[in-house]
């Protein structure tokens, strides 16, 4: 899934609506079985939507395969400090794994 980082300051819809749809068999059936699969399913979307903006942008970049902080800065437009802080926070939440660079 390609993210539009310029629009990620806000999530597409309120996570409370996801929870409401999940509680209603009729509404859930209307959405279909693959509803929100690009976001990791309904629970993944709720977790993603609950992240602060810097973390949400950084996490989206990681999900798209950008692993180096410098890459993440370029695609998201965040500063190195923002990316570093977001990666640290995401690691504490066990959403990403930050590995030490290999010795050459």
Secondary structure, 3 states (H helix, E strand, C coil): CCCCHHHCCCCCCCHHHHHHHHHCHHHHHHHCCCCCHHHCHHHHHHHHHCCCHHHHHHHHHHHCCCCCHHHHHHHHCCCHHHHHHHHHHHHHCCCCCCCCCCCC
